[in-house]
Amino acid sequence: MRDLARRVIAQFVVDRRVLALAFARMADGVGNSFLIIVIPLYVTSDVVGGATFGLEEAMIIGIILSLFGFLNSSFQPFTGRWSDRLGKRKRFILIGLGGLTATNLAYLFAESYLSLVVIRGLQGVSVAFIVPTSIALVNELATTQDRGGNMGVYNTFRLLGFGAGPIAAGAVVNLGPYRLSGVTISGFDAAFSVAAITAALSYLLVTVLITDPEGTNANAGADLSIDIRDPSGRHLFDPIFTLGVASFFMAATIALLATIQPQVNARLEQGATWFGLQFAAFIIAQIALQTPIGRACDRYGRRPFIVVGMILLIPTTLAQGFVTSSEAMFFARLAQGIAGAMVFAPSLALAGDLAGEGESGSKLSVLTMAFGFGIAIGPLASGALVGYGFAVPFVFGTVLAVLGAILVTTQIEETLETASSPIAGDD
């Protein structure tokens, strides 16, 4: 048991600043994911009113939630590049966390649909300051030999926070109102306060425990352009661009389930609890496997995991369109989560290997931006396609997975020279 415990602990041994940043992102992840559950409830409550511009409440909820993703993803290349030029990762992370704290507090005073749209939009821009600069900082604090493990640890704790938030959010709202020192606080106000406190805690952790690597300043004026075509001429597409496209396909595929809960529940004759478990299965697999897969790709190479993960994404996506039981859907989502874990951390590590000093923000933002757009596009695609048949969205996702697998198989080469796997080399 002691040896097992030592091995588990060893998986999470990384640079102190990476671990601090991982805990910081876990804290703000709790608060941010809180809002995914709380905002729809808040919109449909008696607290919010005002002009709807002819839109139904369901459409307003969709706009509020989607706007965050689109603005977050759209601004990431700019904030990533800007942080490269200034060489100040920590400053950008703090700007984003400060904005997130302020906007979470702003919900306490929002009583109209328009104000919710504006606040959520500002939150999307705020998080755009955090995501690419955090990934860039992890990349710069790592070396080629431990980059995958660092990315895995960072993503594990970030996903822990993101997964824990929705579980607690509904309870916080439903158990309100609360009485504290003679003051009555509604369930909604308590939820928004929790989100603000977690963002502020994250701000404090970054302020006290994080410093910029010295090499970032020395290379702040490096060439930050992103190529679509492979400049070496060995392949058709640039490897980082290829990883971005594959990340977009993967994210869109895993997000297909998000908007078709009624159709899934009707087909499988199940309730909301089963759907919640099925939706969470992907995150469960990610949390369990990100760190060990990240460590493994430091030893065996990045490319084998990315290729196998994209190939595994094909049957696990297609299966969801044809399963006939709740248990089968759960295991299909769990297997899809395994596929995603095999792609995500190794892709970031491979892109980090290719990024020169002072280029991490702009280079890695290609992947984070693409993933964000995929998460936003996937639910829209499934909502539009499910009317043609339950399996159609998943067949569409399978086609994307096939294209992604072809791209990474033909356009990506190994970057880890010491990889010991026989399939880790170049094509």
N, C-alpha and C positions, 0 to 999 in steps of 0.2 A: 504493500500500500504506500509506503514511504517513497519507493522508487517511482511509482505511478504519479504521486503528488509532485515529486521533483520534476518529472517530465512535463506535467501540465503547467507548472509554474514557469519552467524554462521556455515554454512556448511564448510567454508574454514578457520575456526579458528583452527590452528595447531601450533606446536612448530615453533618459528621463523626460526630456521635452516632448518626445513622441507620445509617451504614456500620459503626460499631463494634457497634451492636446487631445488625445483620445477621450480622456475623462471630460474635458471641456465640451467636446462635441457630443458626448453622451448626454450631458446636462442640457444643452440647448436642443438636442434631439427630442428629449422628453417633452419640453415645452412646445416645440414646433409641431410635433405629432399630436399633442393635446388638441390643437386647433382643428385638425382634420375631423375630429369627432364633434367638437364643441360648436364650430361655426355653423354647420347645417342645423343643429338644434337651436342656435341663437337666432338664425334667420327666420325660422318658422315659429319663434316664440312671440309673445305679445309685446316684448320690449322694443323690437325693431319695427319701424314703419317708414313712412315717406314715399316718395315717388318710386314707382317700379318700372317706368318707361315702357309699359305695356307687356312686361315680361312676367312669367309665372315664377313662383318662389323656387321651384326646382331648377329653372334656368338661371336664376340669380345665384343659387348655390354653385352651380356648375361654373359660372363665370368667375366667381370669387376664388374657387379652388384651382381652376385652370390658369387664371391670371398669374398666380404665384409661380407656377411652374414655368410658364412661358417667359415671364420677365426675368426670373432667376437664371434660366438657361441662356437667354438672349444676351444678358449683361456679362456672363462669365468670361467670354474671350477678352472683353475690354478690361475688366478688373484684373484678370490674370496677366495680361500684357502690361498694364499700368504698374502692377506690383513688381514685374520684372524690371521695368525701366527705373523705378525708384529703389528697388532692392530692399523693400520694407514689407515683409510678409506680416509681421506682428501688427503693424499699424493698420493694415487692411482688415485683418481679422477683428481687431478691436472696433473699428468703424462699423463693421457688419453686426457685431454683437451689441454694440451700443444702439444701433438702429433697431435691432430686433427687440431689445428691452423696452425702448420707447414706444414702439408700435404695439407691443403686447399690452402695455399700460393704456394706450389710446383706446383699446377695445372697451375699457371701463366707461368711456364717455361716448361711445358710438351708439347712436339710436336710429340711424337711417341706413337704408340699403346702400346708398351712394358712399357713405362714410366707410362702410365695411369694405367696399370695393377698393377705395383709395388706400386704406390701411393695409389690406392684404397685398396690394400692388407694391407698396413701399417695403413690405416685408420681403417680397420676392427680390427686390433690388438689394436689400440689406444682406440677404443670404448669398447673393452673387458676389459680395465682397469676401465671404467666409470660405466658400467651397473650393475655388481654384487655389487660393492662397494657402489654405490648410493642407491640401494635397501637395502643393509645391514645397511647403515647409517640411512635411514628412519625407518627401523625396530628397531634399537637400541635407537632411539630418541622417539619411541612410547611406549605405555604400552598396556597390553592386552585389556583394555577398550577402547582405541582409535586407535588401530593399523589399522583396516580396513579403518577408515576415513583418516588417514595419507597416506596410500597407495593410496586411491582414489584421494586425492588432488594432490599428486605427479604425478600420471598417467594422470590426467586431464590436467595439464599444459604441461606435456611432449607431450601429443598428440595434444594439441593446436598448439605447435610449429611445430610438424611434419606435421600437416594438413595444416598449413598456408604456409609452404615453397614452395610446388609445385604450389600453386596458384600464387605466386609472381615470381617464377623462370622464367617461359616462358616470362612474360612481361619484366623482366630485360634484358634478352637476346635479345628479338625482338626490344626493344626500343633503343638499342645501334647502333652505337658507341656514347659515351658521350665525351663532351669537358669540362675539368676542369682545369682552370688556364692555358690555352693554350696547355694542354696535352690531346691527344685523347685516350680514353679507350674503347676497344671493349666490346660488350655485354657479351661475355664469361668472359673476365677479370673482368668485374664489378660483375658478378655472383659469381665467385670464391672469389673475395674480400669480398663480403657480407658474404659468408660462413665463411671466415677466421675471419671477424670482430665479427660475432655472437659467434664463438667458443672462441675468446679472451675475449669477454664480459662475457661469462659464466665462464671462468677462473678467471676473476676479482671478480665476485660475490662470487664464492666459496672461493677464497683467503681471502676476507674481512669478509664474513658473516658466514662461516662454521667452526665449531670446532668438533673434535672427542669426542664422549662420554667417560667419564672416565672409565666406565666398560669395554670398549673394550680392553684397555691396560692390565687390571688385569687378563683377561682370554685369552690372546693371544695364550697360549699353550694348549688350550682345544682339546679334541679328535674331529677330523674333518672328520672322515670317513662317507661315505654315504652307507647305507644298501639298498639292493634290497629286501631282505626278511624282514618281520616284526620281529624285535628282541623280541617283547613281546609274539609272538606266537599266538596272537588273530586273526590276518589276514594273508593272504598269502604274501602280499607285504607291504613294508615300506610305510607309508603315504606320505612322501615327494617324494619318488620315484614314487608313484602312481600319485601324483599331476603333476609331471614332464611329465609322459607319457600322461596324460589327456591334459596338456598344449600343448604338441607336436601335438596331434590329433586335438585339437581345432585350432591351428595356421595353420596347413596344410589345414584344411577345409576352413578357411576364406580366404586363399591365392589362392584358386583354380581359382578365376576369373581373376587373374592378367595377365596371358599370353594368354588368349583366346578372346581378344577384337574383332578381326575380326569375329570370329564365333558368338559371342554374338550380335554384331551389325547386322550381316547378318540375323540371326534368328529373331530378334525383329524389323528388318527394321528401324534402328535408326542410329544416327550419334555419333561422338565422345563425344559431350556434354552430351548426355544421359548416356553414359558409365561412364564418369567422375563422374556424380552425383551418379550413382549406386555404383561405387567403393568407393566414399566418404561417402556413407550412413552409412557404418559400423563405420567409424571414428566419424561421427556426433553422433551416438548413444553412443559411448564410452565416448566422451567428455561430453555429457549431463548427463550420468548416473554413471560414475565411482565414483564420490564423494558421491552422495546420497546412492548408494548401499554399498559403503565402510562404511559409517556411520551406515546404517541399519544392516550390518553384525556384527557391534560392539554391537548391542542391541539384535538382534534375533539369532545370531550364524552364523558361517561361512558355515557349511555344507549344510543347506537348499538352500542357493543361488547357491553353486557350483553344487549340484545335479540338481536343477531345470534348471539352465543355460545349463548344458550338455544335459539334456533331450530336452530343447527348441532348441538346436543346430540341432537336428535330422530333424524335419520337415522343418525348415527354410533353411537348406542346400539342402534337397531333392527338395524343391519347385523350386529352381533356375534352375534345370535341365528340368523343364516342363512348366515354365511360357511362355506366348505367347505375353506379352505386356511389354513395357518399364516401365510403372508404377508398374506392378506386380513385376518385377525384383527389382525395387527400394525398395519397401516395404519388399520384402523378405530379401534383404541385410540389411535393417534397423532393422528388427526383429532378424536377425543373429547377428547384433551388440549388441542388447539388451542381447542376450544369452551370448555373449563374455564378456560383462560388468558384468554380474552376476557371471562369473567364475573367472575373472582375479584378481581383488582386494581382494575378499575373499580368493582365493587360496594363494596369497602372505601373507595375514594376518594369515591364518591357519599355513602355513609353518613357519612364523615368531614366532607364538606361540610355535611351537615345537622346534625351534632352541634355544640352550642354549646360554649363554653370550659368546661372542667371536667366535660363530659358524655361524653367520648370512651370511657371505660372501660365505662360501662353501655350506651351506644348500640352501639358496635362489638362488644361481647360477644354481642349478639343474633346477629350473623352467624357469629362463631367458634363459639358454642355450637351453632347450627343445623348448621354444617358438621360438627362433631364427632359430633353425633347421627346425621347422615346416613351418615358413615363407619362408625358402629357398626351401624346398622340395615340398610344395604345387603347386607352378607354374610349376615345372618340371613334376609333376604327371599329372596335367591337360593338359599340352602340349603333353604328350605322349598318354593320354587316349582319348582326344577329337576326334581323327581320327576314333574311333570305334563308335562314336555317340555323339551328343551334351550332352545327359543326363549322359553319362558314368562317367565323372569326378565327377559329383555331387552325383551319386550313390556311388562311391568310398568314397567320403567325408562323406556321410551318414553312411556308415559302420564304419568309424573311429569314428564318433560321438556316435554311438551305443556302440562301445567298450569302449569309454571314459566314457559314462554314467554308464555302468555296473561297471567299475572300481571304480568310485567315490562313487557309491551307496553301493558297497559291502566292500570297503577297507578303507573308510575314516570315522573317528569318530569326533564328535564335540570337540573342544578345549576350547570353551568359556563357563565357568561354569555358568555364569549368564544369558545365553541365555533364552529369555522368550517365544520363539516359541515352540509349542508342537512337531514340527518335527525336532527340532534342536539337539536332543539327539543322543545317539549312536544307532546303529542298534540293 
